[in-house]
Amino acid sequence: MDVVLHALADESRRTVLEILRDHQASAGELAEALPIARPGVSRHLRVLREAGLVEVRQDAQRRIYTLRPEPLVEVDEWLGEYRRLWENRLDALHAEIARGKKARR
């Protein structure tokens, strides 16, 4: 999971994932969407590939990238524990606010 979190830490890599969430794209299309030089885009794509977040296939002279959401499931499950913690706390806060409103009436 650390490798995935490291990959997600960079804004450019998150942008690539957002693009790939909607459709597969070539390396050239991804490079056009980012405000960095192509060698930098290649490095970002390598990090995403090594984290298992994207897969690549050759299509003639183009490399086509596709999102692999499976590594995000582990991150989502980990975050789920924190989500539940905050939901419980927010539910308790809501109950206290409702009690306070009843007491003022």
Number of C-alpha atoms within 10 A of each C-alpha: 13 9 15 18 13 13 23 19 11 11 11 19 20 15 15 24 24 12 17 18 13 10 11 18 19 17 18 14 14 21 19 12 13 16 10 11 10 15 10 14 22 15 12 18 25 15 19 24 18 14 20 18 21 23 18 17 11 10 9 7 6 13 14 19 23 20 22 17 13 11 16 16 11 13 14 12 11 12 12 12 11 12 13 11 12 12 12 12 12 12 12 12 12 12 12 12 12 11 11 11 10 9 8 6 5
